[in-house]
Amino acid sequence: MKKRISIVVSVFRNEGSLIPTYNKVFNTLEQIKDNYDYEFVFVNDGSDDGSIDELKQLAGQDSKVKVVSFSRNFGQVAACLAGHKIAQGDAMVYISADLQDPPELILNMIKRWEEGNEIVICHRINREDNLTSVLASKFFYYLMKIVNDKMPLGGFDYWLLDRMANDEFVKIDERNRFIQSDILWLGFNVAFIPYTRMKRTIGKSQWTFLKKLKYFIDGIINTSYLPIRFMSLLGLLTSVSGFIYSLLIIYLRLVHKTPFNGYAPIMISILIIGGLIMLMLGIIGEYLWRIFDEVRSRSIYIIKEKLNLDES
């Protein structure tokens, strides 16, 4: 039997780019159709544009196109996880629907997979985006590199998972996940393929600043104890500095009879220490919120509609 390649695509307000994405990926897979079968798994993450109409059109013309629609927008991470859970292939390729990731790389990914790599990652060494996006991405993944030395500096959103790696990936039962770190955490053989992310030509990115900020916080908090250790170190340094400063004041007062004149130093100390306390409370609050979110155990997503899937 032919091995099956599952193409997983999360969709949110991608009207206009879905059919071109399907066509380009399909044309790429046609080059290896003698050895591999395929399926598409599109996950509609509560789009409120014409995305679902395009998906229904694709599902109607190709029975190997599977579509699930969420009841509302649950986020890109939820859509990615749903797609990987539904996919039935021997290898799962996750690709965005904005035509910024070259579908031609799928052939190279499959080749590296057949060489024995359970995970194949296409990582960005350059991107044809605006300067703000480029700098923000470099800063973000520089910090992620400190937390996880396996993380490529340019980051990645384009990968292939072997069936075994995929099964372990979807077993991770956590909310507010940082998917890239989860993939690297699995510990399987990983092959890296560098590429340049192309400029978006259709539609507008829905990856807003607030979504990026939330994902950034998830990445820092969910993948390391660095924030807590930072708080401990900062608290220790502040305490030691305060103790030394207190000894200095006592020494000057008793030995040199220097009167304590210090409205400005007192206010500065109060403001700095107060700011540090608020910062630390904020970090603790992020951890507590995530614990509360885990304890509630709500569904990460709710599927409203299925096309070309068994209803079981």
Buried (B, 14 or more C-beta within 10 A) or exposed (E): EEBBBBBBBBBBBBBBBBBBBBEBBBEBBEEBEEEBBBBBBBBBBBBEBEBBEBBBBBBEEBEBBBBBBBEEBBBBBBBBBBBBBBBEBBBBBBBBBBBBBBBEBBEBBBBBBEEEBBBBBBBBEEBEBEEEBBEBBBEBBEBBBEBBEBBBEBBBBBBBBBBEBBEBBBEEEEBBBBBBBBBBBBEBBBBBBBBEBBEBEBBEEBBEEEEBEEBBBBBBBBBBEEBBEBBEEEEEEBEEEEEEEEEEBEEEEEEEEEEEEEEEEEEEBEEEBEEBEEBBEEBEEBEEEBEEEEEEEEEBBBBEBBBBBEEE
